[in-house]
Amino acid sequence: MKDLVSRASLRLDPRTGLLCFLAVLAFVVLLPAEAPLWKSAGLFFLLLAGGFAFSPQPVKFLNLLKKIALILIPFIFFLLIVSLLFSKEPASRVFFYLAQVGLRSLVVVAADLVFILSQRTEDLLAAMNQTKVPAVFIQLLNSGLRYSNIFTREATSSFRAKLARDRCRRPFFERLKITGLIIEKIFWRAIERSQRIYAAMLSRGYDGHFYFHRQFRLRLLDAVVLVSFLALLLALTLV
Protein backbone atom coordinates (compact mmCIF):
# COMPACT_ATOMS: atom_id res chain seq x y z
CA MET A 1 0.00 0.00 0.00
CA LYS A 2 2.80 2.38 0.87
CA ASP A 3 4.49 1.53 -2.43
CA LEU A 4 1.33 2.46 -4.36
CA VAL A 5 1.03 5.75 -2.48
CA SER A 6 4.66 6.63 -3.16
CA ARG A 7 4.26 5.80 -6.85
CA ALA A 8 1.10 7.91 -7.04
CA SER A 9 3.02 10.85 -5.62
CA LEU A 10 5.65 10.35 -8.35
CA ARG A 11 3.07 10.41 -11.15
CA LEU A 12 3.79 13.25 -13.57
CA ASP A 13 1.38 15.94 -14.64
CA PRO A 14 -0.18 14.85 -17.99
CA ARG A 15 1.02 18.08 -19.61
CA THR A 16 4.59 17.24 -18.61
CA GLY A 17 4.17 13.79 -20.13
CA LEU A 18 2.81 15.22 -23.39
CA LEU A 19 5.71 17.67 -23.69
CA CYS A 20 8.29 14.96 -22.96
CA PHE A 21 6.71 12.64 -25.53
CA LEU A 22 6.71 15.36 -28.20
CA ALA A 23 10.36 16.06 -27.34
CA VAL A 24 11.20 12.38 -27.88
CA LEU A 25 9.46 12.40 -31.27
CA ALA A 26 11.45 15.49 -32.28
CA PHE A 27 14.68 13.82 -31.10
CA VAL A 28 13.99 10.65 -33.11
CA VAL A 29 13.14 12.60 -36.26
CA LEU A 30 15.95 15.18 -36.07
CA LEU A 31 18.76 12.84 -35.00
CA PRO A 32 20.99 12.25 -38.05
CA ALA A 33 20.88 8.82 -39.66
CA GLU A 34 24.62 8.40 -39.10
CA ALA A 35 24.36 9.09 -35.37
CA PRO A 36 25.98 6.48 -33.10
CA LEU A 37 23.69 3.73 -31.92
CA TRP A 38 24.53 4.34 -28.27
CA LYS A 39 22.48 7.54 -28.29
CA SER A 40 19.21 5.78 -29.05
CA ALA A 41 20.13 2.79 -26.86
CA GLY A 42 21.01 5.06 -23.92
CA LEU A 43 17.73 6.96 -24.23
CA PHE A 44 15.80 3.68 -24.44
CA PHE A 45 17.30 2.32 -21.20
CA LEU A 46 16.72 5.66 -19.52
CA LEU A 47 13.04 5.47 -20.51
CA LEU A 48 12.92 1.93 -19.12
CA ALA A 49 14.18 3.25 -15.79
CA GLY A 50 11.62 6.06 -15.96
CA GLY A 51 8.87 3.54 -16.64
CA PHE A 52 9.72 1.62 -13.48
CA ALA A 53 9.95 4.86 -11.50
CA PHE A 54 6.78 6.65 -12.66
CA SER A 55 4.48 3.84 -13.80
CA PRO A 56 1.93 2.80 -11.15
CA GLN A 57 2.24 -0.81 -12.39
CA PRO A 58 5.87 -1.50 -13.44
CA VAL A 59 5.22 -5.18 -14.26
CA LYS A 60 2.36 -4.25 -16.59
CA PHE A 61 4.60 -1.62 -18.20
CA LEU A 62 7.28 -4.24 -18.90
CA ASN A 63 4.74 -6.75 -20.28
CA LEU A 64 3.30 -4.16 -22.68
CA LEU A 65 6.79 -3.25 -23.84
CA LYS A 66 7.62 -6.91 -24.51
CA LYS A 67 4.41 -7.44 -26.49
CA ILE A 68 5.04 -4.41 -28.71
CA ALA A 69 8.68 -5.39 -29.17
CA LEU A 70 7.57 -8.85 -30.35
CA ILE A 71 5.38 -7.12 -32.95
CA LEU A 72 8.32 -5.03 -34.16
CA ILE A 73 10.70 -7.97 -34.55
CA PRO A 74 8.98 -9.55 -37.61
CA PHE A 75 8.76 -6.13 -39.26
CA ILE A 76 12.49 -5.49 -38.75
CA PHE A 77 13.28 -9.02 -39.96
CA PHE A 78 11.22 -8.41 -43.12
CA LEU A 79 13.06 -5.14 -43.76
CA LEU A 80 16.38 -6.94 -43.25
CA ILE A 81 15.60 -9.57 -45.88
CA VAL A 82 14.31 -7.02 -48.41
CA SER A 83 17.29 -4.71 -47.83
CA LEU A 84 19.85 -7.49 -48.18
CA LEU A 85 18.24 -8.68 -51.41
CA PHE A 86 17.69 -5.37 -53.17
CA SER A 87 19.93 -2.76 -51.53
CA LYS A 88 23.27 -1.85 -53.10
CA GLU A 89 24.67 -0.86 -49.70
CA PRO A 90 27.17 -3.18 -47.96
CA ALA A 91 25.69 -5.61 -45.47
CA SER A 92 27.30 -3.77 -42.56
CA ARG A 93 25.51 -0.54 -43.51
CA VAL A 94 22.22 -2.38 -43.90
CA PHE A 95 22.55 -3.83 -40.39
CA PHE A 96 23.49 -0.40 -39.04
CA TYR A 97 20.47 1.37 -40.56
CA LEU A 98 18.09 -1.38 -39.46
CA ALA A 99 19.51 -1.15 -35.95
CA GLN A 100 18.77 2.58 -36.09
CA VAL A 101 15.18 1.89 -37.14
CA GLY A 102 14.69 -0.75 -34.46
CA LEU A 103 16.18 1.27 -31.62
CA ARG A 104 14.33 4.45 -32.55
CA SER A 105 11.06 2.52 -32.79
CA LEU A 106 11.67 1.10 -29.32
CA VAL A 107 12.45 4.61 -28.03
CA VAL A 108 9.11 5.94 -29.34
CA VAL A 109 7.22 2.95 -27.92
CA ALA A 110 8.89 3.28 -24.52
CA ALA A 111 8.19 7.03 -24.45
CA ASP A 112 4.56 6.37 -25.31
CA LEU A 113 4.26 3.85 -22.49
CA VAL A 114 6.02 6.09 -19.96
CA PHE A 115 4.50 9.48 -20.76
CA ILE A 116 1.12 8.76 -22.42
CA LEU A 117 -0.25 5.30 -21.67
CA SER A 118 0.68 5.56 -17.98
CA GLN A 119 -1.90 8.36 -17.71
CA ARG A 120 -5.65 7.91 -17.59
CA THR A 121 -7.50 8.96 -20.75
CA GLU A 122 -9.68 11.36 -18.76
CA ASP A 123 -6.61 13.06 -17.28
CA LEU A 124 -4.97 13.46 -20.70
CA LEU A 125 -8.09 15.03 -22.18
CA ALA A 126 -8.52 17.32 -19.17
CA ALA A 127 -4.88 18.41 -19.39
CA MET A 128 -5.21 19.13 -23.12
CA ASN A 129 -8.34 21.16 -22.43
CA GLN A 130 -6.52 23.08 -19.71
CA THR A 131 -3.67 23.94 -22.09
CA LYS A 132 -6.21 25.39 -24.58
CA VAL A 133 -5.85 22.67 -27.21
CA PRO A 134 -8.65 23.20 -29.81
CA ALA A 135 -11.86 21.49 -28.72
CA VAL A 136 -12.26 19.84 -32.13
CA PHE A 137 -8.97 17.99 -31.68
CA ILE A 138 -9.97 16.81 -28.19
CA GLN A 139 -13.33 15.58 -29.48
CA LEU A 140 -11.69 13.68 -32.35
CA LEU A 141 -9.15 12.11 -30.03
CA ASN A 142 -11.81 11.09 -27.52
CA SER A 143 -14.02 9.62 -30.26
CA GLY A 144 -11.08 7.76 -31.78
CA LEU A 145 -10.13 6.22 -28.43
CA ARG A 146 -13.69 5.24 -27.57
CA TYR A 147 -14.65 3.85 -30.98
CA SER A 148 -11.34 2.01 -31.43
CA ASN A 149 -12.28 -0.10 -28.41
CA ILE A 150 -15.63 -0.84 -30.04
CA PHE A 151 -13.93 -1.86 -33.28
CA THR A 152 -11.48 -4.09 -31.40
CA ARG A 153 -14.26 -5.89 -29.52
CA GLU A 154 -16.26 -6.41 -32.72
CA ALA A 155 -13.20 -7.79 -34.54
CA THR A 156 -12.31 -10.12 -31.66
CA SER A 157 -15.83 -11.56 -31.37
CA SER A 158 -16.18 -12.00 -35.17
CA PHE A 159 -12.89 -13.82 -35.70
CA ARG A 160 -13.44 -15.90 -32.59
CA ALA A 161 -16.80 -17.02 -34.02
CA LYS A 162 -15.10 -17.83 -37.34
CA LEU A 163 -12.49 -20.02 -35.63
CA ALA A 164 -15.23 -21.82 -33.67
CA ARG A 165 -17.09 -22.70 -36.91
CA ASP A 166 -14.04 -23.83 -38.92
CA ARG A 167 -13.96 -27.61 -38.69
CA CYS A 168 -11.66 -28.23 -41.67
CA ARG A 169 -8.94 -26.36 -43.47
CA ARG A 170 -10.38 -24.35 -46.35
CA PRO A 171 -8.56 -23.36 -49.57
CA PHE A 172 -6.54 -20.15 -49.40
CA PHE A 173 -8.77 -18.04 -51.66
CA GLU A 174 -11.90 -19.20 -49.85
CA ARG A 175 -10.37 -18.19 -46.51
CA LEU A 176 -9.39 -14.84 -48.04
CA LYS A 177 -12.96 -14.28 -49.27
CA ILE A 178 -14.43 -15.14 -45.86
CA THR A 179 -11.98 -12.83 -44.12
CA GLY A 180 -12.97 -9.98 -46.45
CA LEU A 181 -16.67 -10.54 -45.71
CA ILE A 182 -15.97 -10.58 -41.97
CA ILE A 183 -14.02 -7.32 -42.16
CA GLU A 184 -16.86 -5.69 -44.10
CA LYS A 185 -19.39 -6.78 -41.48
CA ILE A 186 -17.10 -5.60 -38.67
CA PHE A 187 -16.98 -2.10 -40.15
CA TRP A 188 -20.75 -1.93 -40.60
CA ARG A 189 -21.42 -3.24 -37.10
CA ALA A 190 -18.92 -0.78 -35.61
CA ILE A 191 -20.56 2.12 -37.48
CA GLU A 192 -24.05 1.08 -36.38
CA ARG A 193 -22.95 0.70 -32.78
CA SER A 194 -21.17 4.06 -32.78
CA GLN A 195 -24.35 5.68 -34.10
CA ARG A 196 -26.35 4.15 -31.26
CA ILE A 197 -23.78 5.40 -28.75
CA TYR A 198 -23.90 8.90 -30.24
CA ALA A 199 -27.71 8.91 -30.08
CA ALA A 200 -27.50 7.86 -26.42
CA MET A 201 -25.02 10.69 -25.76
CA LEU A 202 -27.39 13.23 -27.36
CA SER A 203 -30.28 11.95 -25.25
CA ARG A 204 -28.17 12.58 -22.14
CA GLY A 205 -27.46 16.21 -23.00
CA TYR A 206 -24.25 16.05 -25.05
CA ASP A 207 -23.87 19.34 -26.95
CA GLY A 208 -20.49 18.85 -28.62
CA HIS A 209 -18.41 20.21 -25.74
CA PHE A 210 -16.51 18.52 -22.94
CA TYR A 211 -16.44 19.92 -19.43
CA PHE A 212 -13.70 18.89 -17.03
CA HIS A 213 -13.79 19.52 -13.30
CA ARG A 214 -10.24 18.43 -12.61
CA GLN A 215 -7.51 21.07 -12.78
CA PHE A 216 -3.81 20.21 -12.80
CA ARG A 217 -1.00 22.11 -11.16
CA LEU A 218 2.63 21.84 -12.17
CA ARG A 219 4.76 20.74 -9.23
CA LEU A 220 8.45 21.11 -8.65
CA LEU A 221 8.89 17.47 -9.66
CA ASP A 222 7.29 18.17 -13.06
CA ALA A 223 9.55 21.16 -13.69
CA VAL A 224 12.67 19.22 -12.69
CA VAL A 225 11.78 16.21 -14.86
CA LEU A 226 10.86 18.35 -17.88
CA VAL A 227 13.97 20.58 -17.76
CA SER A 228 16.29 17.65 -17.06
CA PHE A 229 14.80 15.54 -19.83
CA LEU A 230 14.96 18.33 -22.41
CA ALA A 231 18.57 19.06 -21.40
CA LEU A 232 19.42 15.36 -21.81
CA LEU A 233 17.87 15.19 -25.28
CA LEU A 234 19.70 18.33 -26.31
CA ALA A 235 22.99 16.92 -25.04
CA LEU A 236 22.45 13.64 -26.90
CA THR A 237 21.70 15.57 -30.09
CA LEU A 238 24.76 17.82 -29.88
CA VAL A 239 27.35 15.31 -28.65
Secondary structure, DSSP 8 states (H G I E B T S, - for coil): -HHHHHHHHT---HHHHHHHHHHHHHHHHHS-TTS-HHHHHHHHHHHHHHHHHH-S-HHHHHHHHHHHHHHHHHHHHHHHHHHHHH--S-HHHHHHHHHHHHHHHHHHHHHIIIIITTS-HHHHHHHHHHTT--HHHHHHHHHHHHHHHHHHHHHHHHHHHHHHH--S---HHHHHHHHHHHHHHHHHHHHHHHHHHHHHHHHTT--S-----------HHHHHHHHHHHHHHHHHHH-
